[in-house]
Structure formats: C-alpha cells, structure tokens
Amino acid sequence: MIITDLKIGVIGLGYVGLPIAVEFAKKFEVIGFDINESKVKTLKTYVDPSKEIETEILKASTLRYTSDILDLESCNFYVVAVPTPVDKQKIPDLTALRSASQLVGQLLKKNDYVIFESTVYPGCTEEECIPILESESELEFIRDFKVGYSPERINPGDTLRTLTKIIKVVSGCDDESLDLIAEAYSQIIEAGVFKAKSIKVAEASKVIENTQRDLNIALMNELSIIFDKLDINTKDVLEAAGTKWNFLNFYPGLVGGHCIDIDPYYLTYKAEQVGYTPEVILAGRKTNSFIPKFIVEKIVHQLLTKGKKLSECRALIKGLTFKENVSDIRNSRVFDLVNGLEHYLINTEVEDPNVDIQDLDMSFRKKLNTPNGKYDLMVLAVSHKVFLDEDIDDWSAYLKEDAIIFDVKSSHNHLRNSTDICYMSL
C-alpha cells in the first residue's frame, strides 16, 4: 500500500477520534463512525458534542459521519479511538475496544491496516485486539493485514498544545507497517512523529505518561495534607521551592477525568498479572482518591467551629467538570465533593456553565443551578476561566458575611490575606 491510496475510517468520534478524523480529512478521504446515533446526528449539524472543535472547522471539513458500519467497507486504514475505562473494582474495561475490534474485523480485507489509539496496558493490542481481528476476518495477521498502535495525546481544553502540535508516537507490527503508519501521521502532525521500537513499547509509553503525572500530583496532595497540619500555606511553599531550577511545577488538586485517574490502573493491572504489586503507583492513587474526603472534612470542621448547624447550611460548588474549560464530567472528583457534603446533610448546589444538563443523571440535574439566595459555603472546585475572572465583589451578592470560601487550586490565594473572609485551600 502507498500513502496516496489511503481511505481512512475512524472508529469512535469522541475527544480523541473526532480531532484525528478532522485532521486526516484535510489530506485523505475519511469516514467517521460512532455507534451513538445521536452524536452522529449532532455532528452532521456541525456541532461537536464535546465542544472541542468549532463549528466553522467542522463545516469546512470533508469528513463524512455515519453510525452504519457498512459505510466503512471501502476503507483500508482503520483508526480505533474508543473509550477504555475501568470498572468499579478498578479493572480495565475493554468492552468498547473488543466491540470495535469485532466491527473492524468484519470489514477487514487483505492489505488493510488497523491502528489503535485507545489507552491500554502493554500487550493489550497483541493479546486482545489482534486475535479478534483474525477471528472475525478469517485473515492472518501480518501476512494479510497489518496493525499499529499510536497513543493519543489529546489534551482537552488546551488551545495551544493541539493535536498537530504534539509529537505523535507511532508503532507497527513490522518495519513496513511502521514506515507507512509514520508517513500517514506525518501528513497531519506538524510536530513530527516518533517511531517506537514496538507496539508494546508504544502502549507502555502512553500509560506511564499519566501515571507519572498522577504520582507527581499525589506528592503535592500529600504535602498539602502535611502542611495543613503544620499550619503552612502550600502555595507559599511551592513558590519558594520553585525557585530551584530543577523543581518540578506541580500543584495539589482533584485528580479525575478519563486519563490520569484511570491509566495507572491499566499498568497496575498488568503488573499484578505478571506477579508484581506496584506499591508506589497504588499509593499515589490512594492519596489522590482521598483528597475529596480531606477537603470535605476540613470544610465540615470549619463550619462546626463557626457554630453552624450542618443541616441548615447551604453550599455552592463552582465547577463540575473533571478539569478547567472543558464540558466533560466523566470521572470528575467534584461529584465526590457533592456526595461528601451531602453525607453531612449540607444542602449542596453546583454551578457550571460548561456542563450540558442532559449529560447529568435525573437525580443530579436539580443540583445544577445559578447562584440564588445566600450560601454558607462556596467551593471553587474547577478553575474555569469564567470563575477566575470573578472575585470577592462578584461573590458577595450570594455569600453570607461569615461564609467559607474553599479554593481547591488556590487560584484566588490573595484572598487569604483578608481579615474579612474565611478563605481555605489545599
């Protein structure tokens, strides 16, 4: 196969698949497939449900959308970008990945390529996906079709480090496939590509990127717990330590979403399969998972110190998404804050203009409000730009005079110097 012959089918049109499909469509004929018919209908109106790609860009694209897998029959280069979450026991849930492999396998022809982008544990592509492709297609791996792995590096909400500006790791099942896959991605990635030594190496490189970040944030979160007991402001300490040239720039906070608090479990799962318990990684996960409870307990203690009756308190949490300036609420740790406060019978509401109320469970929709009345507590949980542009003068209209402000990321750290405000942070 030569590069000019590529006809690309992208499986999964979420925050990873859609940007890839849009960029590839600038160079090749591309069909985007998603099993969610509602999403496909929305995309056909040039609206990105994840709000990451502007309507003007979608209108200008030649990308075609479908929820009918048969529309992909003429494709010869399949990119699989489906979710790979974990279940309640923190075990990798490969349901979507296996299903996508079955669908592609039914379409495979001789000389076709399949490239996986979903985050997995090292070895998953070869152990799980390729056998399914062979079984469904009745073709032989390498002889009849080629497979590669190119881990996604999409950073939702980041308007600077976009898809084309981030080096793309690529891998293939042999030298021929590696060269073609690298050439294909080179057509759209301005920053260039990096050829990994093997598929397994590429899989491992992805899963440790977020594991490393998870551990660094876990250290900051543990330090914030220690400094709280020592009555030291964490941000002040980090600013001082940050003057050293090799001090890493990380901060405490809530760790959620579909990457940082998920990917480490893919690595720990595989590690335990081969007989090793990764204590450091699991300790980091434990620390970051504890932070919502730590915040709630600090707040409750302060409310009680003020003589408040918890069942009569009203709380406003600003921000519900898993990170700033995105609309995605998957695995957001803010839900843990809400549940934690309500465990203490505190009447809790949430404000987030980025969230589509239709994405919430019916039981949670009534909590999503604009500020009304007076609140005993305000938690700045997610530092959306709209919230960073606000200050105490904006908040005073709906905060009681003795209200508590808990600023998770210390984005308004200057307020702690005020004698009129009870300001708290990690």
Secondary structure as GFF3:
##gff-version 3
##sequence-region A 1 426
A	DSSP	three_ten_helix	3	5	.	.	.	ID=ss1
A	DSSP	beta_strand	7	11	.	.	.	ID=ss2
A	DSSP	alpha_helix	17	24	.	.	.	ID=ss3
A	DSSP	beta_strand	29	33	.	.	.	ID=ss4
A	DSSP	alpha_helix	37	44	.	.	.	ID=ss5
A	DSSP	alpha_helix	55	60	.	.	.	ID=ss6
A	DSSP	beta_strand	64	66	.	.	.	ID=ss7
A	DSSP	three_ten_helix	69	72	.	.	.	ID=ss8
A	DSSP	beta_strand	77	80	.	.	.	ID=ss9
A	DSSP	alpha_helix	95	107	.	.	.	ID=ss10
A	DSSP	beta_strand	113	116	.	.	.	ID=ss11
A	DSSP	alpha_helix	124	124	.	.	.	ID=ss12
A	DSSP	pi_helix	125	129	.	.	.	ID=ss13
A	DSSP	alpha_helix	130	137	.	.	.	ID=ss14
A	DSSP	beta_strand	146	149	.	.	.	ID=ss15
A	DSSP	three_ten_helix	163	165	.	.	.	ID=ss16
A	DSSP	beta_strand	168	172	.	.	.	ID=ss17
A	DSSP	alpha_helix	175	186	.	.	.	ID=ss18
A	DSSP	beta_strand	193	195	.	.	.	ID=ss19
A	DSSP	alpha_helix	199	229	.	.	.	ID=ss20
A	DSSP	alpha_helix	234	241	.	.	.	ID=ss21
A	DSSP	alpha_helix	263	273	.	.	.	ID=ss22
A	DSSP	alpha_helix	279	305	.	.	.	ID=ss23
A	DSSP	three_ten_helix	310	312	.	.	.	ID=ss24
A	DSSP	beta_strand	314	318	.	.	.	ID=ss25
A	DSSP	alpha_helix	334	343	.	.	.	ID=ss26
A	DSSP	beta_strand	347	351	.	.	.	ID=ss27
A	DSSP	three_ten_helix	357	359	.	.	.	ID=ss28
A	DSSP	alpha_helix	362	365	.	.	.	ID=ss29
A	DSSP	beta_strand	375	380	.	.	.	ID=ss30
A	DSSP	alpha_helix	385	388	.	.	.	ID=ss31
A	DSSP	alpha_helix	392	395	.	.	.	ID=ss32
A	DSSP	three_ten_helix	396	398	.	.	.	ID=ss33
A	DSSP	beta_strand	399	407	.	.	.	ID=ss34
A	DSSP	three_ten_helix	413	417	.	.	.	ID=ss35
A	DSSP	beta_strand	422	425	.	.	.	ID=ss36
###
